[in-house]
Amino acid sequence: MAHFQYLNIIETSHISPLKGTVPSTTLPLTFFDAPWLTLPLGESLFFYSYQNSTECFLKDYLPNLKQSLSTTLQHFFPYAGNLITPPRPDPPYLRYNNDGQDSLLFTVAESLGTDFDLLITDSPKDIKVLHDFLPKLPPPHVSPEGIQTRPMMVIQVTIFPGRGICIGNTSSHVAADGVAFTHFMKYWMSLTKSNGRDPATLLLPSLPTHSCRNIIKDPCQVTAGHLERFWSQNSGKHNSHPTPENMVRASFTMSRNQVDNLKSWVTEQSEDQSPVSTFAVTLAFTWVNLIKTLVQDSSETEEDKEEEEEEEEEEEEEVFNVMINVDCRNRIKFTVPIPDTYFGNCMAPGIVSVKKRDLLGEKGFLVASDAITWRIKEMLSSDLLKTAPSWGQGVRKWVMSRFPTSIAGAPKLGLYDMDFGLGKPCKMELVHIETGGSIAFSESRDGSNGVDIGLALEKKKMGTFISIWQQGIKKFNKYHE
């Protein structure tokens, strides 16, 4: 898909908390943080309608956006800090110095010649059309002593004159998970929308909690294995990834009525007749359609049909895996529970495994939904701390399987609630789903209480997925007519 893009960098600046508002602070990494040392960055884009000129944006909107970010960073200061990696065996840690050196790199750009409507469409579009609006983390600084200093977040705001604004964000997942990142964004959004009013007079989101890190005790030295892997892989490249070729991304909206159709069907067909969650049915439906797409594509490229038939029985026993995450805030108790406002990573991975013959069978959607529901219930009813030593083994099984699938975002996060005084986003993209086989989930942007699903696939595979998706939607719509 050809496209012309020209980006004019207007300014780069460094945003930090107001001097004297945050003491110099170091924060240890917990066993929840350590896995992210070797995993990709988080990348997001929020698009807003904005009808004014670049001059109006720079004069009337930008100063408040920057000031509110500075105030927000007083409370979410790790995003203005760095990941410090001393030579082994000393472990990495997060650090914010109030000496004026630590800050968040903030870029302002103007886009000329880009079709804003193309960027916000749900239809398949070349993944590269979004990349100009995504800021790049600077490379780590390495001292003569071999100490690496890696920034945690960068932000780029791009103005499309007379059309819109994009707020782009790249951040290290080591600092915080999606719950904490959303907390940061909503705090910044609330301050920006207030347009300079005294924060003491505003109804703002609760302040984040940083002090819990010292009470999160590592069960059975879980962190040690992650550190060993990090030290062996650490090349100072920020876990960057090459841009996949010939890939497109598309979004799919499942209306409230369609979600309810799926839930009713599963409840009627399932043995225990218990209610099922929106997350379970939307993930199950998307996962089954995705695996059907990927299996169909791989079988089309098989050259030796005779060998394929001989291996068919063995393939029927193949297991596909999808990884879900359960928020451990207020679910794991150390000396005190980890509060909902905890800033950091606090997610437990859960692997849902289904045999190929069951997932692709006539009732594959029901099997997938039941498996997801059962796995979530099992995790919520178990002592998550006791199961932590086995998480790595489960993730390794997931990585080694064919077509490992994971989840980015969640409808409950309220990503379309991010109103920076411009109204709600007209489009939100989690860019990092381009690698790793992730499915992006958010609440539907039309406010109808449905679900939006984002995928990135090779162009041909996306066409196959759309066809399978549409057939599935028609099947369940017909079931409830």
N, C-alpha and C positions, 0 to 999 in steps of 0.2 A: 504494500500500500504506500504509494508515493506521498510525500508530504514535504512542504517547505516550512522551515522554521528558522527564525532569526531571533536571537535572544540578546538584548542589550542589558548588561550589568550596570545598574545605576549606582549602587553603593554596596560596600561590605562594611560591617561594623561588628563590634564585640559587645554583647549584652551581658551584664552581670548584676547581681543583687546590689542595691545601694550600699555604698561603703559603710562598714560598721554594723550592718544588720545581721550578718551571718558570721559566726566565728569560724576559724580554720577547723576543719573536721575531717577525720578519717573514719571510714566505715568498712568493716570486714565483709568479705563475701561469704554468704551462707551456702549450704549444700543445695539450695534452690537456685542460687545465682551461677554456681560453678559450671553447670552443663553448657551455659550460653557463651562461655569463653571461646568455644570452637564452632559456634553456629552463626548463621547469617544475621545481618542487621535488620532492624525493623524500619520499614519505609512506607510512608503514607502521604496521600495528597487529598486535600479538601478544596473543592471548587465552589465558588460563590458567584452569584450574579452581581455585577457592579457596572452601572451605566455611565459613570463619570470618566473624565479624562485622567491621564497620568499625572498631570499637574495637580488636579484636585485630590487625587489619591495621596500624593507626596505631602501636600499641605494640610489636608483635613483629616486624613485617616491614619497614615503611617505613624506620626508621633505618638498617638495614643496606643497603638498596637505595640510599639517598642517599650513605652513606659510601663504598660500593664505586664509585659513579659518580664521586665526587670523586677517588678514587685512580686510576680509569681515565683521567680527564681529564688526569692528570699526563703521560700518554704520548700521548693523543689530543687534545692541547690545541687544535688548530685548531677543534674543535667548541665550545670555550668562548670562541673569539675571534670576529673579525669580518672581513668583506670590506670593505676600505677602497677607496673610489672617489674619487680626487682629480679636480678638473676636468681635462678633456683638455688637453694630450696625454699627461699622466702616466698610466701604466697602473694598473689596480686590482691589489691584492695582499692577501694574508691577513696578519692581525696578531693576536698575543696579547700583551696587556700584563699584567704581574704587579703592577699598582698597586692591585689589589682591585676594579677597575671591570669587568673582563671576566669573564663567567660565562655559564652556561647556564641559561635560565629553565626551572624545573621546577614543574609544576602537579600538585596532588593533588585529585582530584574523587571524588564519590560519585554513582552513578547509581541513581535510584529510578524504578520503573515501566517499565523497559526489559526486554524479553524477551531474556535472555542467549542462550537457545537459538536465537532468530532471528538474532542477530549471528554465530553460529558455524556456521550451516547452509551447506551447499553449494548449496542450491536458490536460484533467483533471488530477490533482495531489493532493495528500493529503495536506491539508493546513499546516500541521505540518512541512513539509519539509522546509518551509521558515522561521520558527520561530527562529532558531538558529542565523540567520543573522540579526535579528531585535533587536536593543539595547533596554534595559529596563530603563525607567526613575527611578531614585532612589526615595525612599519614601520621603515625606516631612519631614522637620525638625520642631519640635515643641518646642518653647522656654518655660521657666518656666512661662511666662506671657500668654501662650496660643496662641502665634503668629505662624502661619504655614508659612514655606518658601518652596515653590515648584519649582524645576527647570523647565525650559521651553523646553529644547531640549537636546537630546543625539544623538551621531552619532557613528556608528560602521562600520569600513572598514574591509572586510574579503577578504583574498587572497586565491584563489584556484590555487596552484602552476601549472604553465604551461597551465592554462585554462582560468582563469578569475578573476575579482574583483567584489565585491558587495559593494556598498555604501548604508548603511541602516540608516534610520532616524526615530526617534520617537519624536513627539513634541506636546505640548499642543496647541489646537486650540484657546485657549483664547488669545494667543499672536497675531495670524495672520491667515487670511484665505488662500485659495489655491493660489490666485493671488499673495499675498505677499510672501508666501513660495516659489513659483516658481521664483519670483524676487530674493530672497535670493540665491537660488540654481544656477540661471544663472549668478549672480555676482561672486559667488565662483568658478563656472565652468570657467568663462572667465579668472579670475586671474590664476587659476591652469593651464589652457591651455597655457597661456603666458609664463609659466615656469620661473618666477622670473624677468621678465622685469618690468621696472619702470611703475607703474600704470598710471602715468601722461602721458605716451606715448601711452596708449592703448585706444581703442574704447570700453568702458565698458558700461553696462546698466546704466541708470540714477540712481542717488542715491535715497534712500528711503526718504520719508517725514514723520516725527514723530509729528510735531508741530500742526497738524490739530485736535488732540484729544480734545483740549480745546474748539473748535468751534462746535463740534458735540453735539448739545443740545438734551436732552432726551425728546421726545414728550409724554406728559401725564404719566410720571413716569413709562415708560416701564421697566426700569432696576429693579425697586423695586420688581416686581413679580419674576423675575429671581433670585434675591438675596435671597428672602424668600425661594424659592425652594432649592437653594444651601445651605443655612444655615441648613435647615431641613435634607438634605441628606449628608452633608459634613462629611465624615468618614476618610478623609486623604488617600484614596486608589487610588487616581489618576484616578478615573473612569475606573479602570482596569476591564477587562471582562474575564471570563473563556473561555478556548479554546473549541469551539463547537466540538462535537464528530461526526465522520463519515462524515466529510465534505470534499469536493474537490473544487478546483478552476480551472477555465479554461478561455481561451481568445478566442475571435471570431473576425475575421477581415472582415469588410465590404468594398469591393473594391470601388474605385471611380465609376466604371460602375454600380455596384449594388446600390450605393447611388443615382446615377442619375436616375436609373430605378424607385426607390421608389419615388423620387421627381416628376418625370414626371407623374407617375400614380396618385399621390395625386393631382397635379395641374389639371389634366384632370378630375378627379372625383369630386373635391371640387366645391362647388357652386360659390365661388367668383373667381375661376380660377387664383388666385394670386400665385406668386412664394412661395415656402416653403423652410425653412432652412434645412441644413444638420443635425443640432442638433435635430430639431423637428421630422424628419422622422426616424432617427436612434434610438432616444429614444422611439418613438411610436412603432416601430417594435419590439424592445427589450422588452419593457414593456408588450405589448400584449402577446408575446411568454412566458414571465415569468409568467404572471397571468394565462395563459392557463395551464402551468405546475403545478403551485401551486394549482389551483382549481381541476385539474384532480387528483392530488395526494390526496387531502383532501377528494374528493368524493369516492375514492377507499377504504378509511379507514372507511367510514360511515357504521355502523352496521345495523341501523334500516332503511331499504329502504322505508318502508311505511311512516314513519315520514318524510323522505327526500322528498317524493313526495308531502306530504301535505304542506311542507314549500317551495316548488319550486317557487311558485308565489312570495312569500315574498323575496326569495333570488334573484329573477330577478331584484328587486328594490334595491338590495345592491349596494353600491358605492365603487369603488376602487380609491385610491388616490396615486399620485406620486408627490413628492416635488422637485421643481426646485429652482434655486437661480439666482437672477439677481444682477450683480455687480452695486453698487450705486455710484462708483467713477465717478465724472463728471456728475452725474444725480441728486444728491441732493445738493441744494444750501443753505448754512447757510449764514454767512457773505461773504464767498467765496466758490466756488465749492471745493469738495474734489478731489484732483488731482489723476491721474492714478498711481502715485508713492507712494500713501499713504500706510504706513505700519501698518496693523491692520486688523480687520474684517470690511467688508463693503458690506455685502450681504443681500439682502431682500429675504425672503422665499416666494415662491408662490406655492399654492396647486392646482394641476390639478385633477379634479374629473370627473369620467365617470361611468355611471351605468353599472352593470355587464352585463345586456342583450345587451347593446350597445358595450361594450368592447370586448365581446366574440362572437358577432354576425358576420355575413358575411363580413361586412365592418368595423370591429373593428379597424383595422389599420388606416383607413381614419378618423374615429371618434376620435381616440387617437391623431393623428397628428393635426387635426383641433383644438382639445381642447388645446393642448400644444401651438400651434401657437397663438390662441386667448389669452391664459393666459399671454404669453410673451408680446404680443402687448398691452394688458390691463395694465400690470405693467409698461411698458416703457412709456406709454402715461399718466399715472396718477401721481399725486403728492405723491411720495413714502413716504415722511415724514408724510403726513396726514394719510396714511394707516397703519403706523407703530403700533399704538395701537391695531390693529386687527390681527397682525401677530401671536401673541400667541394663539388666538382662532383658527386660521386656522391650526396651527401646532398641537394643541390638538386634533382637528378633525382628522387630518392625523394619529396621534399616536393611536387613539382609533379604527381606521378602520382595517379591515382584510388585511393582506399582504401590509402594508405601504412600499412604495418604495422611495428611494432617489438617488441622483446623487453624485458621487465622481469624481473629475477631470473634464476636458473639452478638446475637441480637440484643441481649440484656445490657450491653455496654452503652447503648444509646449514642452511637457514633454520628447519627444524623441530628443530634441535639446541639451540635457545635455552632451556635449562633454568635458570631463575633460582631453583632450589630448590623449584619448584612442579610439577616434571615438565615434559615437553615441551609446547609450545603445543597447545591443542585446535583452534586455527585461527589462520592468519596471512593478512593481506591486504596487498597492495601497492596502496594506495588511488589512487596517481597514474595507474593505467591508465585511469581514467575519461576522461582526455583524451589525444588523440594516437594512438588506435588501437593501444594496446599489448596484448600477450598476456603474462600473468604465468606464470612457470615456477618450480616448486620440487619438491623430492623429495616423494613422497607422505607425508602425515602419519600414515598407518597403519603406517609402517615396513616396508612390503613391497617396497621398492626399485622402486616405480612412480614415476609422475610426476603431480603436480597442476598443472592449468592453470586460470588465472583470466581471466575476460573481463567487460567492461562494455559493454552494448549497450542500445539502446532496447528497451522491453518486448516489442514485437511481433517485432523482429528476433531477440531472445533465444529466443523460442519457435520460430522458424524454425531457428535454429542448433542448438538441442537436438534437433530432429527429424532434421536432416541428420547431426549427430554420431552419434546412436543408430543410424541406418541404416548409417553407415560402420563403426562398431564391429561390428555384426552381420555385415556383409559379410566382414570379415577373420576374425572368429571362425569363420564357416561355412567359410571357405577352409581353415582348419587343423583342421577336425573329422575 
